[in-house]
């Protein structure tokens, strides 16, 4: 099964703590007057406090959160602490990912004991009197590694739970890598994750592998005797149902395109790759994918079978399933983080500054002379990102924007690629991110689109050009993470910074 980020819910258990006074009296543990001093009034007051807490949860929880039925606990002014309460808590937290604790004066010690007894991540309600500072400090003193959070206000709560859910998404990410030589890096992406076991330890991401030769063998209907790489075995070769689906997809893509400079058969070939990849992801329970480019190209099989993986990446990404070029698992995981944080479907590509020289810009791969001339009018702090994997759902997951279809190979014109015109989005803010090769850092940048290029060109040419606040600062931070960066529309830098915090990785901010 392919479990998308959108399908992963963070289960939050509200834990409601309160104290009830059994007698009428005044003193330093009574901060009320009148009827509120009478026995039984605290029970009414606690319900009011808890209702306000639960109402705010409903108001401020971000997408992807499942709020469980709350569990109640507490004590009387006999300072009782019954084990039956802890047994109830233990039973309920087994259902949850995070405990959201409402504490208050007189029960803070119970909140602290909750944090000592159970290892579940714990968030302290920001409107719980003085509890956030006292409970957080006490728990961190007892165990500096304890995962406990004390948001300052309810907007911070929203950001925190967005990040905690994204952390769960990463912990449930399984990347399918179609390898040829190395199962870790390719010749085109040496800056991907260098140590997959370390990435699993730090982020929770797991990696699965399939031979790219087996994958390419299965892009056609089954043959008698089995495929060359798996003779006699039953494999995921294309079925008649698959072929019918591929024909229908080709019809839909060709009829909806603003232009199509690709032969139908070559489009079918690339769609066959897409369907085969999805079948393997489904079988391996993976929800992210990457395949090598030069490593696979040099086998000459892409040339023989007349396809590339570009269209597959575009189609998966627009479905909210990260799929990266050049065997770059890092890029796939970085896209997954952006999907989880923003709910959008990212674009990714080669990401470089546009540094100025005396007579214009440094030589730039893939940028047209017309565009370079246009940019000279305002050349400061420019960056660009280019690849052949844009898609139709960059702005809205369920709404398809205008697009074109082109080819990758210049002479033979095979390899279907999707095109999007980033000139449509001048002035739009974007967020850029990427993990470092050891997953110990997360680069977080922000920019504003100033144009696009390559919409009507073949090969790896689709380009988005954006302006950053400080090109040198942006570049100095990017150096620690590598080439392929990922982007979504909108400003999600605060949420990504929070994600870095909950993951325990260093945030490299270029804002």
C-alpha positions as CSV (number, residue, x, y, z in Angstrom):
1,X,0.0,0.0,0.0
2,X,1.2,3.5,-0.8
3,X,0.4,5.5,2.3
4,X,0.5,9.2,1.4
5,X,1.5,11.9,3.9
6,X,-2.1,13.2,3.7
7,X,-3.3,9.9,5.1
8,X,-1.2,9.9,8.2
9,X,-2.8,11.3,11.3
10,X,-1.3,12.4,14.5
11,X,-3.3,11.1,17.4
12,X,-3.6,13.6,20.2
13,X,-4.9,12.6,23.7
14,X,-6.1,15.5,25.8
15,X,-5.2,14.8,29.5
16,X,-7.4,16.9,31.8
17,X,-6.1,17.4,35.4
18,X,-7.9,19.3,38.1
19,X,-8.2,19.7,41.9
20,X,-11.4,19.7,44.0
21,X,-11.6,21.3,47.4
22,X,-13.8,19.3,49.8
23,X,-14.3,22.0,52.4
24,X,-15.0,25.7,52.8
25,X,-11.9,27.6,53.9
26,X,-9.6,30.4,52.7
27,X,-5.8,30.6,52.4
28,X,-2.9,30.4,50.0
29,X,-4.4,27.5,48.1
30,X,-7.7,29.3,47.5
31,X,-7.7,32.0,44.8
32,X,-11.4,32.6,44.7
33,X,-14.3,34.0,46.8
34,X,-18.0,33.7,47.2
35,X,-19.7,30.5,45.9
36,X,-16.5,29.4,44.4
37,X,-15.3,28.5,47.9
38,X,-18.1,26.1,48.5
39,X,-17.6,22.3,48.2
40,X,-18.6,21.0,44.8
41,X,-17.9,24.3,42.9
42,X,-14.4,23.1,41.8
43,X,-16.0,20.3,39.8
44,X,-18.1,22.8,37.9
45,X,-15.1,25.1,37.5
46,X,-12.8,22.3,36.2
47,X,-15.4,21.3,33.6
48,X,-15.5,25.0,32.4
49,X,-11.7,25.1,32.2
50,X,-11.6,21.8,30.4
51,X,-14.3,22.8,27.9
52,X,-12.4,26.0,27.0
53,X,-9.3,23.9,26.5
54,X,-11.1,21.4,24.3
55,X,-12.8,24.2,22.3
56,X,-9.4,25.8,21.6
57,X,-8.0,22.4,20.5
58,X,-10.9,22.2,18.0
59,X,-10.1,25.8,16.8
60,X,-6.3,25.6,16.6
61,X,-5.4,22.1,15.6
62,X,-3.9,21.9,12.1
63,X,-4.7,19.5,9.3
64,X,-3.9,15.8,9.9
65,X,-4.7,15.7,13.6
66,X,-7.0,13.2,15.2
67,X,-8.1,14.4,18.6
68,X,-9.0,11.4,20.8
69,X,-11.6,11.3,23.5
70,X,-10.1,13.1,26.5
71,X,-9.1,11.3,29.7
72,X,-9.8,13.0,33.1
73,X,-7.8,12.8,36.3
74,X,-6.7,14.8,39.3
75,X,-7.2,14.9,43.0
76,X,-8.9,16.5,46.0
77,X,-7.4,18.7,48.7
78,X,-6.6,15.5,50.6
79,X,-3.7,15.5,48.1
80,X,-4.6,11.9,47.1
81,X,-2.8,10.2,44.3
82,X,-4.6,7.0,43.4
83,X,-3.0,4.3,41.3
84,X,-6.3,3.6,39.5
85,X,-5.8,7.0,37.7
86,X,-2.4,6.0,36.4
87,X,-3.7,2.7,35.2
88,X,-6.4,4.6,33.3
89,X,-3.8,6.9,31.8
90,X,-1.6,4.0,30.8
91,X,-4.5,2.3,29.0
92,X,-5.4,5.5,27.1
93,X,-2.0,6.6,26.0
94,X,-1.5,3.3,24.2
95,X,-3.9,4.7,21.6
96,X,-2.1,8.1,21.2
97,X,1.0,9.7,19.6
98,X,1.1,12.8,21.8
99,X,-0.4,13.7,25.2
100,X,-1.8,17.3,25.4
101,X,-1.9,18.0,29.2
102,X,-4.1,20.6,30.9
103,X,-2.5,21.2,34.3
104,X,-3.0,23.9,37.0
105,X,-2.2,24.9,40.5
106,X,-2.5,21.9,42.8
107,X,-2.0,19.2,40.2
108,X,1.4,20.3,38.6
109,X,3.1,17.5,40.5
110,X,0.7,15.0,38.8
111,X,1.6,16.4,35.4
112,X,5.3,16.0,36.2
113,X,4.6,12.4,37.5
114,X,2.8,11.8,34.2
115,X,5.9,12.9,32.3
116,X,8.1,10.6,34.5
117,X,5.9,7.5,34.3
118,X,5.2,7.6,30.5
119,X,7.5,8.2,27.5
120,X,4.8,9.5,25.2
121,X,5.6,13.0,23.8
122,X,3.9,15.6,26.1
123,X,2.6,19.1,25.3
124,X,1.6,21.4,28.2
125,X,-1.4,23.7,27.6
126,X,-0.2,27.3,27.3
127,X,-3.1,28.7,29.3
128,X,-2.6,26.4,32.2
129,X,-1.7,29.1,34.8
130,X,2.0,28.8,35.6
131,X,2.2,25.2,34.7
132,X,4.1,25.4,31.4
133,X,7.3,26.9,32.9
134,X,7.2,24.9,36.1
135,X,6.3,21.5,34.6
136,X,8.8,21.9,31.7
137,X,11.7,22.9,34.0
138,X,11.0,20.1,36.4
139,X,10.7,17.4,33.7
140,X,13.9,18.6,31.9
141,X,15.8,18.6,35.2
142,X,14.8,15.0,35.8
143,X,15.5,13.9,32.2
144,X,17.1,16.3,29.7
145,X,16.1,14.0,26.8
146,X,12.4,14.0,27.8
147,X,10.3,15.0,24.8
148,X,8.1,17.7,26.4
149,X,6.9,21.0,24.9
150,X,5.6,24.1,26.4
151,X,4.1,26.4,23.7
152,X,3.8,30.1,24.6
153,X,0.4,30.6,23.0
154,X,-2.2,28.9,20.8
155,X,-0.7,30.0,17.5
156,X,2.5,28.3,18.7
157,X,0.3,25.2,19.5
158,X,-0.7,25.1,15.8
159,X,2.9,25.3,14.6
160,X,4.0,22.7,17.1
161,X,1.4,20.1,16.2
162,X,2.1,20.8,12.5
163,X,5.7,19.9,13.2
164,X,4.9,16.9,15.4
165,X,2.6,15.5,12.7
166,X,5.4,16.0,10.1
167,X,7.8,14.2,12.3
168,X,5.3,11.2,12.4
169,X,5.0,11.4,8.6
170,X,8.8,11.1,8.3
171,X,8.8,8.2,10.7
172,X,6.3,6.5,8.4
173,X,8.2,7.3,5.2
174,X,9.5,4.3,3.2
175,X,11.7,5.2,0.2
176,X,11.9,2.8,-2.7
177,X,15.3,3.1,-4.4
178,X,15.7,1.6,-7.8
179,X,19.4,1.0,-7.7
180,X,21.9,0.0,-10.4
181,X,25.4,0.2,-8.7
182,X,25.5,1.6,-5.3
183,X,22.4,1.2,-3.1
184,X,23.1,4.6,-1.5
185,X,24.4,7.2,-3.9
186,X,24.5,7.6,-7.7
187,X,27.1,9.3,-9.9
188,X,24.8,12.3,-10.3
189,X,23.8,12.9,-6.6
190,X,26.8,12.3,-4.3
191,X,25.3,14.7,-1.8
192,X,22.3,12.5,-1.0
193,X,22.1,10.6,2.3
194,X,25.6,9.1,2.9
195,X,24.5,6.7,5.7
196,X,20.9,5.4,5.5
197,X,21.1,3.8,8.9
198,X,22.0,7.2,10.4
199,X,19.0,8.8,8.6
200,X,16.7,6.1,10.0
201,X,18.0,6.8,13.5
202,X,17.6,10.6,13.2
203,X,14.4,10.8,11.1
204,X,12.8,7.4,11.3
205,X,12.8,7.0,7.5
206,X,13.3,3.5,6.2
207,X,14.7,2.5,2.8
208,X,13.7,-0.4,0.5
209,X,15.6,-1.4,-2.7
210,X,14.7,-2.9,-6.1
211,X,17.0,-3.6,-9.0
212,X,16.5,-1.1,-11.7
213,X,17.0,-3.9,-14.3
214,X,14.1,-5.9,-12.7
215,X,12.0,-2.7,-12.7
216,X,12.7,-2.0,-16.4
217,X,12.1,-5.6,-17.4
218,X,8.6,-5.4,-15.9
219,X,7.5,-2.3,-17.9
220,X,6.1,-4.6,-20.6
221,X,3.6,-7.5,-20.6
222,X,4.9,-10.8,-19.2
223,X,6.8,-13.0,-21.6
224,X,7.0,-16.8,-21.7
225,X,9.7,-18.1,-19.4
226,X,9.9,-14.9,-17.3
227,X,12.1,-11.8,-17.6
228,X,15.8,-12.0,-18.3
229,X,16.7,-10.8,-14.7
230,X,14.1,-13.1,-13.0
231,X,13.6,-16.2,-15.3
232,X,10.7,-18.4,-14.2
233,X,9.5,-16.0,-11.5
234,X,6.0,-14.4,-11.4
235,X,6.7,-10.6,-11.4
236,X,4.8,-7.3,-11.7
237,X,4.7,-7.1,-15.4
238,X,2.1,-5.0,-17.1
239,X,-1.4,-6.5,-17.3
240,X,-4.1,-5.8,-19.8
241,X,-5.8,-3.7,-17.1
242,X,-2.5,-1.7,-16.7
243,X,-2.3,-1.2,-20.5
244,X,-5.8,0.1,-20.6
245,X,-5.1,2.5,-17.8
246,X,-2.0,3.7,-19.6
247,X,-4.0,4.4,-22.8
248,X,-6.6,6.3,-20.8
249,X,-3.9,8.4,-19.0
250,X,-2.3,9.2,-22.3
251,X,-5.6,10.4,-23.7
252,X,-6.2,12.6,-20.7
253,X,-2.7,14.1,-20.7
254,X,-2.7,14.8,-24.5
255,X,-6.2,16.3,-24.6
256,X,-5.6,18.5,-21.6
257,X,-2.2,19.9,-22.6
258,X,-1.7,23.5,-23.9
259,X,0.8,21.9,-26.2
260,X,2.2,18.4,-26.8
261,X,5.6,17.9,-28.5
262,X,5.8,14.2,-27.8
263,X,4.8,11.2,-29.9
264,X,2.0,9.2,-28.3
265,X,4.1,6.0,-28.2
266,X,6.8,7.7,-26.3
267,X,4.3,9.1,-23.9
268,X,2.9,5.6,-23.4
269,X,6.4,4.3,-22.7
270,X,6.9,6.9,-19.9
271,X,3.5,6.1,-18.5
272,X,4.4,2.4,-18.4
273,X,7.3,3.3,-16.2
274,X,5.0,5.3,-13.9
275,X,2.5,2.4,-13.5
276,X,5.3,-0.1,-12.9
277,X,6.9,2.1,-10.3
278,X,3.5,2.5,-8.5
279,X,3.0,-1.3,-8.5
280,X,6.4,-1.8,-6.9
281,X,5.8,0.9,-4.3
282,X,2.4,-0.6,-3.5
283,X,4.0,-4.1,-3.1
284,X,6.8,-2.8,-0.9
285,X,4.5,-0.5,1.2
286,X,6.6,2.5,0.1
287,X,5.4,6.1,-0.1
288,X,8.5,7.8,-1.7
289,X,10.6,6.9,-4.8
290,X,13.8,7.7,-6.5
291,X,15.8,6.2,-9.5
292,X,19.2,7.0,-10.9
293,X,19.6,9.1,-14.1
294,X,23.1,8.9,-15.6
295,X,23.7,5.4,-14.0
296,X,20.5,4.1,-15.7
297,X,21.1,6.1,-18.9
298,X,24.6,4.5,-19.3
299,X,23.0,1.0,-19.5
300,X,21.5,2.2,-22.8
301,X,18.2,0.7,-21.7
302,X,16.5,4.0,-21.5
303,X,17.5,4.6,-25.1
304,X,16.4,1.1,-26.1
305,X,13.0,1.3,-24.3
306,X,12.6,5.0,-25.3
307,X,11.6,6.5,-21.9
308,X,12.8,8.4,-18.9
309,X,11.5,8.6,-15.3
310,X,10.7,12.3,-15.5
311,X,7.0,12.0,-16.1
312,X,6.7,9.4,-13.3
313,X,8.2,11.9,-10.9
314,X,5.8,14.6,-12.0
315,X,2.7,12.4,-11.7
316,X,3.7,11.0,-8.3
317,X,4.6,14.4,-6.9
318,X,1.2,15.9,-8.0
319,X,-0.5,13.0,-6.1
320,X,1.4,14.0,-2.9
321,X,3.9,11.1,-3.2
322,X,7.5,12.4,-3.3
323,X,9.5,11.1,-6.2
324,X,13.0,12.4,-6.9
325,X,15.4,12.5,-9.8
326,X,19.0,11.1,-9.8
327,X,18.6,8.6,-7.0
328,X,18.4,11.4,-4.5
329,X,16.7,9.9,-1.5
330,X,17.5,13.1,0.4
331,X,15.4,15.2,-2.0
332,X,12.5,12.7,-1.7
333,X,12.6,12.9,2.1
334,X,12.9,16.7,2.0
335,X,9.8,16.8,-0.3
336,X,8.0,14.6,2.2
337,X,8.7,17.1,4.9
338,X,7.3,19.9,2.8
339,X,4.2,17.9,2.0
340,X,3.6,17.1,5.6
341,X,4.1,20.7,6.7
342,X,2.2,22.5,3.9
343,X,-0.3,20.0,2.5
344,X,1.1,21.0,-1.0
345,X,2.9,19.1,-3.6
346,X,6.5,20.3,-4.2
347,X,8.8,20.9,-7.1
348,X,12.5,20.1,-6.8
349,X,15.6,20.6,-9.0
350,X,19.1,21.8,-9.4
351,X,19.3,24.9,-7.2
352,X,22.0,27.6,-7.9
353,X,22.6,31.3,-7.4
354,X,22.8,33.6,-10.4
355,X,26.0,35.5,-9.5
356,X,26.9,38.5,-11.5
357,X,30.1,39.1,-13.5
358,X,31.4,42.2,-15.3
359,X,29.5,41.5,-18.5
360,X,26.4,39.9,-17.0
361,X,25.8,36.6,-15.4
362,X,28.1,33.6,-15.0
363,X,27.4,30.9,-17.7
364,X,24.3,29.1,-16.7
365,X,23.2,25.6,-17.8
366,X,19.7,25.6,-19.4
367,X,18.9,29.3,-19.0
368,X,18.0,31.0,-22.3
369,X,19.9,34.1,-23.5
370,X,16.5,36.0,-23.6
371,X,15.9,35.3,-20.0
372,X,19.4,36.3,-18.9
373,X,19.0,39.5,-20.8
374,X,15.7,40.2,-19.1
375,X,17.1,39.6,-15.7
376,X,19.9,42.2,-16.2
377,X,17.4,44.9,-15.3
378,X,17.3,43.8,-11.7
379,X,20.1,41.2,-11.2
380,X,20.6,41.2,-7.4
381,X,20.1,38.3,-5.1
382,X,18.7,35.9,-7.8
383,X,18.5,32.1,-7.6
384,X,17.2,29.5,-9.9
385,X,15.9,25.9,-9.7
386,X,15.6,23.7,-12.8
387,X,14.6,20.1,-13.6
388,X,12.0,18.4,-15.8
389,X,9.6,17.4,-13.0
390,X,7.0,20.2,-12.5
391,X,3.4,19.2,-12.4
392,X,-0.2,20.4,-12.6
393,X,-0.9,20.6,-8.9
394,X,1.8,22.9,-7.6
395,X,-0.7,25.4,-6.2
396,X,-3.6,23.3,-5.1
397,X,-3.5,19.5,-4.6
398,X,-6.9,18.9,-6.2
399,X,-6.8,21.5,-8.9
400,X,-4.8,21.1,-12.1
401,X,-3.1,24.1,-13.7
402,X,-2.4,24.6,-17.4
403,X,0.6,22.5,-18.6
404,X,2.5,21.4,-21.6
405,X,4.1,18.1,-22.7
406,X,7.5,17.9,-24.2
407,X,10.3,15.4,-24.8
408,X,13.6,14.8,-23.1
409,X,15.9,13.4,-25.8
410,X,16.9,16.1,-28.3
411,X,17.3,14.0,-31.4
412,X,15.1,10.9,-30.9
413,X,12.5,12.9,-29.0
414,X,11.6,10.2,-26.4
415,X,11.1,10.7,-22.7
416,X,7.9,12.6,-21.9
417,X,8.3,15.6,-19.6
418,X,5.6,17.8,-18.2
419,X,6.0,21.6,-18.4
420,X,4.7,24.4,-16.2
421,X,5.2,28.1,-16.9
422,X,6.5,29.8,-13.7
423,X,6.1,33.2,-15.4
424,X,2.5,32.8,-14.3
425,X,3.6,33.2,-10.7
426,X,5.7,36.3,-10.6
427,X,5.5,37.8,-7.1
428,X,4.6,34.6,-5.3
429,X,6.5,33.7,-2.1
430,X,8.1,30.2,-2.0
431,X,9.7,28.1,0.8
432,X,12.8,26.1,0.0
433,X,14.3,23.3,2.0
434,X,16.7,20.3,2.0
435,X,18.3,18.0,4.6
436,X,22.1,17.7,4.9
437,X,23.7,14.4,3.7
438,X,23.9,13.2,7.4
439,X,20.3,14.4,8.2
440,X,21.7,16.5,11.0
441,X,20.8,19.9,9.4
442,X,17.7,21.2,7.7
443,X,18.2,24.1,5.3
444,X,15.2,26.5,5.3
445,X,15.0,29.4,2.8
446,X,12.5,31.8,1.4
447,X,12.2,33.6,-1.9
448,X,9.9,35.4,-4.3
449,X,9.4,34.2,-7.9
450,X,10.6,36.7,-10.5
451,X,10.1,34.5,-13.6
452,X,10.4,31.2,-15.3
453,X,12.1,29.7,-18.4
454,X,12.2,26.6,-20.6
455,X,8.4,26.0,-20.8
456,X,8.6,25.3,-24.5
457,X,12.0,23.6,-24.5
458,X,13.0,19.9,-24.4
459,X,15.3,18.2,-22.0
460,X,15.9,19.2,-18.4
461,X,15.0,22.8,-18.8
462,X,11.9,23.8,-16.7
463,X,13.2,26.7,-14.6
464,X,11.8,28.8,-11.8
465,X,13.8,32.0,-11.0
466,X,13.4,33.6,-7.6
467,X,14.9,36.4,-5.5
468,X,16.2,35.9,-2.0
469,X,17.0,38.4,0.7
470,X,20.7,37.8,0.7
471,X,22.2,35.6,-2.0
472,X,25.5,35.1,-0.2
473,X,23.8,34.1,3.0
474,X,21.4,31.7,1.1
475,X,24.3,30.1,-0.7
476,X,26.5,29.8,2.5
477,X,23.7,27.8,4.2
478,X,22.9,25.7,1.1
479,X,26.5,24.6,0.9
480,X,25.9,22.4,3.9
481,X,23.0,20.5,2.3
482,X,23.7,20.1,-1.4
483,X,22.3,20.7,-4.8
484,X,18.7,19.5,-5.2
485,X,16.4,21.7,-3.1
486,X,12.6,21.5,-2.9
487,X,10.0,24.2,-2.9
488,X,6.3,24.9,-2.3
489,X,4.3,28.1,-2.6
490,X,3.8,30.1,0.6
491,X,5.8,30.9,3.7
492,X,6.3,27.8,5.8
493,X,9.6,28.7,7.3
494,X,8.3,29.0,10.9
495,X,6.8,25.5,10.7
496,X,10.0,24.0,9.2
497,X,12.0,25.6,12.0
498,X,9.7,24.0,14.5
499,X,10.1,20.7,12.6
500,X,13.9,21.0,12.9
501,X,13.5,21.6,16.7
502,X,11.3,18.5,17.3
503,X,13.6,16.4,15.1
504,X,16.6,17.6,17.1
505,X,18.4,18.8,13.9
506,X,20.1,22.1,13.3
507,X,18.0,24.6,11.3
508,X,20.0,26.6,8.7
509,X,17.8,29.7,8.1
510,X,18.2,31.9,5.0
511,X,15.4,34.4,5.4
